[in-house]
Amino acid sequence: MTQIEQAKSGKITDQMRQVAEKETVDAELVRQETAAGRLVIPANTVHLRGRLEPIGIGRALTTKINANIGASPLDSDDANELRKLDIALKYGADAVMDLSTGGDVDRCRCNLIEHSPIPLGTVPMYEMIIDKTVEELTYDDILDTCRKQAEQGVDFFTIHAGLLREHLPLIESRIAGIVSRGGSLLAEWMLHHNKQNPFYEVFDELCEIMRENDVCFSLGDGLRPGCLADATDKAQIAELRTLGELTKRAWEKGCQVMVEGPGHVPFDQIEYNMKIQQEICEGAPFYVLGPLVTDVAPGYDHITSAIGATAAAYHGAAFLCYVTPREHLGLPTEDDVRQGVIAYKIAAHAADVALGIKGARDWDDELSRARANLDWQKHLELAMDTETARAMHDEKHLPDTDHCTMCGKNWCSVRINKELRKL
């Protein structure tokens, strides 16, 4: 039985207990939220026999972040991807996705699963069209590839089953069209064959395959907006309504479900986007890319998207997919991964503090006390990125003084306040 099936039967699994312990919540709460479909535990039974340490994704828990890695036909290799995984782990990613489209994708995926203690996701379609055109994709290709990846231990699949043939006319007025790789490929397949989305057609069979190893659906948003002008349009909402239908179908088949969301959204539209998904998909965890709140800052899109990510998490998202500085520009480097993870840890934590998640602000208060006491060592140890904070502090070769280089000794308000407390 899958996690959701066991939760519905009243059973608290070992994985639910582990999640509850990590989150300092009651295990019965985890069971109830899982049974309702509002919480998922992406934990393939194969990966559980390895290094996987289960996590929970849902609004009742802390906000989680995902880091995308993966080789491309033009760059990267297995060793680079393992190093990116290590960096993502070091800086606090809760999950990773292998988006490889080149090289030996099976070997890369299996290496990542073997080494990863956090859930690993894929977009199975990427493997299906390596060394072939999208027009050659068959229903058997879809089922066989998903079955193989499930048996290898992948914890969640992005499945673009919500983009239907009848949605395609709705994109004609868009500036950016279809920016999802999976969505654009399937649009090409549907137009070529004059048929419905093949993932939609075999959805029930996919449920059976994924249920076998408890692979979690991450229902992909093939029509997500790729620029502010396309946000919250008819195409996006039409696909979302299909995703709501598929969510219920997957639940009925005993599968766990997340739903993926937009991309580029003006700040003032984020709240509506989060709430309409919660309504249509009946509370299934929302997994969003950003969203980016402006289109004019390539090279800094980890910042433009982290702004949107905080708002998204505050208003309804449970899972944030990081964006790196190299978004729209190229394949992320190892340092891009670090910067993306840190930006999203900040976004997720800021939302958790604002939401009043149990214990979230304790970290802030502890660091603030260390800062007020001029306890430099504790201040730096508590920093989200201790290495960077320490390097900046030590750059001018100051010892552990009662001031920093911003104000110097006589102007330091923190030092003055410490003295005032003694009076």
C-alpha positions as MATLAB code, in Angstrom:
seq = 'MTQIEQAKSGKITDQMRQVAEKETVDAELVRQETAAGRLVIPANTVHLRGRLEPIGIGRALTTKINANIGASPLDSDDANELRKLDIALKYGADAVMDLSTGGDVDRCRCNLIEHSPIPLGTVPMYEMIIDKTVEELTYDDILDTCRKQAEQGVDFFTIHAGLLREHLPLIESRIAGIVSRGGSLLAEWMLHHNKQNPFYEVFDELCEIMRENDVCFSLGDGLRPGCLADATDKAQIAELRTLGELTKRAWEKGCQVMVEGPGHVPFDQIEYNMKIQQEICEGAPFYVLGPLVTDVAPGYDHITSAIGATAAAYHGAAFLCYVTPREHLGLPTEDDVRQGVIAYKIAAHAADVALGIKGARDWDDELSRARANLDWQKHLELAMDTETARAMHDEKHLPDTDHCTMCGKNWCSVRINKELRKL';
ca = [
       0.000    0.000    0.000;
       1.116    3.552   -0.709;
       1.514    6.229    1.941;
      -1.873    7.741    1.098;
      -3.596    4.347    1.137;
      -2.112    3.460    4.518;
      -3.005    6.902    5.875;
      -6.604    6.470    4.739;
      -6.719    3.062    6.442;
      -5.709    4.720    9.717;
      -2.121    3.455    9.805;
       0.789    5.665   10.823;
       3.779    4.420    8.819;
       7.431    4.589    9.846;
       7.881    7.320    7.248;
       5.053    9.380    8.769;
       6.682    9.039   12.200;
      10.037   10.159   10.785;
       8.434   13.197    9.180;
       6.601   14.062   12.396;
       9.821   13.819   14.402;
      11.717   16.089   11.995;
       8.927   18.660   12.004;
       8.155   18.390   15.747;
       4.479   17.747   15.056;
       2.171   14.925   16.040;
       2.348   11.821   13.842;
      -1.441   11.684   13.734;
      -1.450   15.116   12.089;
       0.900   13.820    9.405;
      -1.368   10.806    8.856;
      -4.494   12.938    8.603;
      -2.939   15.395    6.151;
      -1.562   12.546    4.039;
      -4.935   10.815    3.979;
      -6.583   14.054    2.823;
      -4.048   14.469    0.002;
      -2.789   17.738    1.488;
       0.595   16.244    2.358;
       2.867   13.925    0.385;
       5.846   11.816    1.405;
       7.789   11.157   -1.829;
       9.502    7.909   -0.864;
       9.920    5.253   -3.531;
      10.052    1.846   -1.854;
      13.315    1.115   -3.709;
      14.964    4.357   -2.563;
      13.770    3.656    0.984;
      15.958    0.548    0.989;
      18.931    2.830    0.311;
      19.884    6.197    1.838;
      16.546    8.003    1.622;
      15.454    9.976    4.673;
      11.750   10.743    4.080;
      10.409   14.279    4.110;
       6.868   15.608    4.139;
       5.596   18.274    1.754;
       2.424   20.086    2.726;
       1.042   23.274    4.249;
       0.948   21.796    7.750;
       4.759   21.534    7.703;
       7.714   23.777    6.928;
       8.086   24.950    3.332;
      10.393   22.706    1.299;
      12.716   23.578   -1.585;
      13.894   21.634   -4.628;
      17.133   22.020   -6.594;
      17.222   21.120  -10.288;
      20.395   19.485  -11.591;
      21.144   17.293  -14.606;
      23.431   16.895  -17.594;
      22.690   18.423  -20.984;
      23.850   17.320  -24.446;
      26.223   20.324  -24.495;
      27.660   20.371  -20.997;
      28.161   18.554  -17.696;
      28.803   14.911  -16.806;
      28.042   12.379  -14.077;
      30.787   13.627  -11.754;
      29.589   17.229  -12.086;
      26.035   16.215  -11.249;
      27.158   14.373   -8.127;
      29.087   17.473   -7.060;
      25.970   19.579   -7.648;
      23.996   17.104   -5.535;
      26.561   17.457   -2.736;
      26.317   21.257   -2.905;
      22.516   21.138   -2.846;
      22.670   18.880    0.210;
      25.283   21.039    1.953;
      23.203   24.180    1.687;
      19.900   22.600    2.626;
      17.881   21.478   -0.397;
      15.004   19.193    0.622;
      14.758   17.436   -2.765;
      16.517   17.367   -6.126;
      15.333   16.797   -9.674;
      17.517   15.128  -12.299;
      16.616   16.887  -15.545;
      19.318   15.217  -17.641;
      18.810   15.344  -21.392;
      22.236   14.120  -22.480;
      24.954   11.623  -21.689;
      24.249    8.273  -20.071;
      21.038    9.343  -18.358;
      20.392    5.937  -16.767;
      23.822    5.824  -15.152;
      23.577    9.435  -13.990;
      20.116    8.872  -12.502;
      21.079    5.660  -10.710;
      24.232    7.300   -9.285;
      22.183   10.194   -7.953;
      19.580    7.890   -6.392;
      22.310    5.822   -4.759;
      23.989    8.878   -3.255;
      20.938   10.964   -2.363;
      19.396   10.914    1.134;
      16.674   13.292   -0.101;
      13.858   12.586   -2.587;
      14.816   12.631   -6.259;
      12.450   13.522   -9.071;
      12.614   13.328  -12.853;
      10.714   14.334  -15.963;
      10.537   10.877  -17.602;
       9.639   12.355  -20.975;
      13.143   13.757  -21.363;
      14.611   10.270  -21.550;
      11.877    9.078  -23.916;
      13.011   11.279  -26.793;
      16.790   10.966  -26.523;
      18.025    9.717  -29.907;
      14.575   10.061  -31.496;
      12.181   12.780  -32.564;
       9.176   13.621  -30.427;
       6.901   12.522  -33.269;
       8.225    8.971  -32.806;
       7.090    8.837  -29.169;
       4.680    5.940  -28.529;
       2.360    4.980  -25.691;
       4.657    2.040  -24.932;
       7.641    4.404  -24.678;
       5.780    6.343  -22.008;
       4.802    3.329  -19.929;
       8.094    1.470  -20.328;
      10.246    4.465  -19.375;
       8.117    5.344  -16.352;
       8.151    1.717  -15.213;
      11.944    1.530  -15.506;
      12.532    4.782  -13.612;
      10.076    3.744  -10.900;
      11.944    0.470  -10.462;
      15.247    2.380  -10.262;
      13.959    4.332   -7.251;
      12.798    7.755   -8.514;
      10.578    9.319   -5.849;
       8.441   11.698   -7.927;
       7.676   12.165  -11.611;
       6.737   15.350  -13.413;
       3.994   14.176  -15.760;
       2.612   16.716  -18.260;
      -0.823   15.131  -18.615;
      -2.897   18.290  -18.129;
      -2.046   20.036  -21.403;
      -4.810   18.980  -23.778;
      -5.153   19.397  -27.499;
      -8.111   21.741  -27.035;
      -5.923   24.085  -24.961;
      -3.503   24.848  -27.801;
      -5.580   27.601  -29.476;
      -5.525   29.473  -26.158;
      -1.796   30.231  -26.472;
      -2.053   32.149  -29.741;
      -2.071   35.568  -28.050;
       0.856   34.812  -25.756;
       4.191   36.602  -25.987;
       6.290   33.632  -24.849;
       4.052   30.789  -26.008;
       4.840   27.442  -24.338;
       8.054   27.654  -22.300;
       7.819   24.247  -20.636;
      10.062   21.770  -22.454;
       7.621   18.949  -21.792;
       4.663   21.094  -22.760;
       6.183   22.278  -26.039;
       7.215   18.751  -27.034;
       3.747   17.384  -26.344;
       2.122   20.222  -28.270;
       4.306   19.272  -31.223;
       3.319   15.581  -30.823;
      -0.413   16.376  -30.663;
      -0.342   18.602  -33.727;
       1.700   16.086  -35.709;
      -0.520   13.096  -34.857;
      -3.792   15.009  -34.565;
      -4.425   13.171  -31.282;
      -4.961   13.916  -27.602;
      -2.043   14.204  -25.163;
      -0.683   10.637  -24.856;
       0.075   11.080  -21.136;
      -3.579   11.980  -20.577;
      -4.661    8.939  -22.585;
      -2.568    6.474  -20.548;
      -3.018    8.230  -17.195;
      -4.747    5.308  -15.491;
      -1.960    2.941  -16.589;
       0.613    5.425  -15.259;
      -1.183    5.418  -11.909;
      -0.843    1.638  -11.701;
       2.899    1.819  -12.476;
       3.541    4.593   -9.971;
       1.445    2.992   -7.255;
       3.592   -0.158   -7.434;
       6.614    1.639   -5.913;
       4.709    4.588   -4.399;
       6.105    7.144   -6.841;
       4.487   10.531   -6.223;
       2.903   12.447   -9.103;
       4.111   15.976   -9.690;
       1.504   17.008  -12.243;
       3.378   19.285  -14.616;
       2.177   22.682  -15.794;
       2.987   22.514  -19.486;
       1.242   25.849  -20.036;
       2.888   27.757  -17.211;
       3.467   31.429  -18.102;
       6.971   32.244  -19.328;
       6.627   36.009  -18.919;
       4.529   38.426  -16.898;
       2.250   39.216  -19.826;
       1.146   35.565  -20.082;
       0.388   35.043  -16.397;
      -3.022   33.860  -15.214;
      -4.351   33.628  -18.763;
      -7.030   31.319  -20.122;
      -4.507   28.675  -21.172;
      -2.918   28.434  -17.725;
      -6.262   28.186  -15.929;
      -7.687   25.684  -18.433;
      -4.748   23.356  -17.832;
      -5.062   23.846  -14.071;
      -8.666   22.637  -14.217;
      -7.502   19.478  -15.994;
      -4.844   19.031  -13.304;
      -7.602   19.186  -10.719;
      -9.405   16.361  -12.523;
      -6.203   14.304  -12.720;
      -5.463   14.887   -9.036;
      -8.737   13.213   -8.077;
      -8.170   10.361  -10.521;
      -4.716    9.704   -9.079;
      -6.047    9.775   -5.508;
      -8.711    7.239   -6.473;
      -5.931    4.964   -7.780;
      -3.996    5.235   -4.502;
      -1.297    7.638   -5.705;
       0.171   10.654   -3.954;
      -0.051   13.933   -5.874;
       1.635   17.324   -6.038;
       0.607   19.944   -8.592;
       3.104   22.203  -10.350;
       2.525   25.916  -10.803;
       3.709   29.063  -12.517;
       6.728   30.417  -13.566;
       6.393   34.167  -14.147;
       3.668   36.035  -12.237;
       3.326   39.732  -11.334;
       3.542   40.131   -7.565;
      -0.071   41.282   -7.276;
      -1.349   38.082   -8.948;
       0.527   35.580   -6.776;
      -2.072   35.305   -4.016;
      -4.853   34.593   -6.520;
      -2.741   31.947   -8.280;
      -2.065   30.131   -5.021;
      -5.696   30.222   -3.885;
      -7.244   29.137   -7.176;
      -4.947   26.086   -7.224;
      -5.941   25.161   -3.678;
      -9.599   25.407   -4.685;
      -9.376   23.500   -7.975;
      -6.960   20.807   -6.742;
      -8.605   20.421   -3.324;
      -5.529   21.240   -1.272;
      -2.981   19.030   -3.049;
       0.505   20.438   -2.319;
       1.431   23.202   -4.765;
       4.956   23.045   -6.242;
       5.945   26.338   -7.867;
       8.899   27.549   -9.928;
       9.579   30.921   -8.348;
       7.469   32.648   -9.475;
       9.577   35.401  -11.039;
       8.034   38.811  -10.378;
       9.854   40.663  -13.153;
      11.343   39.659  -16.509;
      14.124   42.242  -16.754;
      16.902   40.848  -14.547;
      18.661   37.920  -16.291;
      21.663   36.995  -14.190;
      19.731   37.816  -11.023;
      16.677   35.615  -11.427;
      17.448   33.804   -8.166;
      16.487   37.146   -6.583;
      13.492   38.037   -8.784;
      12.071   34.571   -8.168;
      12.854   34.374   -4.441;
      10.728   37.479   -3.943;
       7.825   35.677   -5.594;
       8.611   32.414   -3.813;
       8.169   33.977   -0.374;
       4.785   35.358   -1.382;
       3.797   32.045   -2.975;
       4.697   30.068    0.143;
       2.864   32.533    2.347;
      -0.310   32.311    0.270;
      -0.475   28.580   -0.431;
       2.570   26.870   -1.980;
       4.191   24.034   -0.038;
       7.181   23.282   -2.283;
       9.461   25.788   -4.030;
      11.604   24.916   -7.034;
      14.706   27.043   -6.971;
      15.797   29.342   -9.772;
      19.505   30.016  -10.202;
      21.300   33.178  -11.436;
      21.804   31.408  -14.768;
      18.078   30.899  -15.455;
      17.336   31.883  -19.074;
      21.088   32.000  -19.777;
      22.585   28.523  -19.534;
      23.145   25.320  -17.561;
      23.758   26.128  -13.867;
      27.285   25.799  -12.517;
      28.099   24.440   -9.084;
      28.167   27.973   -7.664;
      24.826   28.743   -9.320;
      23.371   25.747   -7.464;
      24.712   27.119   -4.182;
      23.267   30.573   -4.815;
      19.914   29.153   -5.909;
      19.579   26.926   -2.843;
      20.522   29.730   -0.446;
      18.079   32.161   -2.080;
      15.271   29.633   -1.720;
      16.157   28.636    1.833;
      15.777   32.324    2.661;
      12.448   32.530    0.811;
      11.044   29.402    2.444;
      12.201   30.389    5.920;
      10.819   33.923    5.582;
       7.424   32.487    4.636;
       7.491   30.009    7.534;
       8.233   32.840    9.971;
       5.365   34.901    8.556;
       3.021   31.895    8.721;
       3.901   31.265   12.350;
       5.161   27.734   11.706;
       6.114   26.203   15.042;
       9.739   26.943   15.901;
      10.493   28.807   12.660;
      11.454   32.115   14.316;
      13.489   30.494   17.090;
      16.499   30.456   14.759;
      16.142   34.196   14.053;
      15.789   35.046   17.732;
      18.830   32.981   18.695;
      20.983   34.691   16.072;
      19.635   38.102   17.087;
      20.650   37.500   20.701;
      24.146   36.504   19.581;
      24.351   39.641   17.402;
      23.149   41.890   20.240;
      25.736   40.340   22.582;
      28.515   40.759   19.991;
      29.066   37.013   20.157;
      30.707   36.788   16.748;
      31.372   33.046   16.808;
      27.781   32.101   17.581;
      26.479   34.778   15.199;
      28.476   33.280   12.319;
      27.734   29.667   13.254;
      23.996   30.357   13.145;
      24.157   32.036    9.741;
      22.336   30.231    6.916;
      25.598   30.283    4.934;
      28.300   30.296    7.611;
      31.196   30.129    5.143;
      30.168   33.263    3.259;
      29.315   35.196    6.429;
      32.632   34.256    8.056;
      34.623   35.147    4.941;
      33.004   38.598    4.786;
      33.590   39.210    8.481;
      37.220   38.069    8.383;
      38.116   39.847    5.138;
      39.700   42.806    6.948;
      41.506   40.469    9.370;
      39.673   41.766   12.433;
      39.930   39.672   15.603;
      36.774   39.012   17.638;
      36.329   42.700   18.468;
      33.290   44.539   19.806;
      32.686   46.178   16.426;
      32.896   45.518   12.686;
      34.302   47.544    9.784;
      30.961   49.164    8.936;
      30.987   51.605   11.886;
      34.212   51.035   13.751;
      34.461   51.129   17.516;
      33.170   54.607   18.375;
      30.139   54.520   16.065;
      28.952   50.952   16.683;
      25.335   51.047   17.905;
      25.455   47.385   18.927;
      28.464   48.040   21.164;
      26.787   51.144   22.623;
      23.570   49.251   23.340;
      25.525   46.507   25.086;
      27.065   49.154   27.340;
      23.683   50.822   27.931;
      22.296   47.525   29.265;
      24.964   47.577   31.957;
      23.943   51.018   33.248;
];
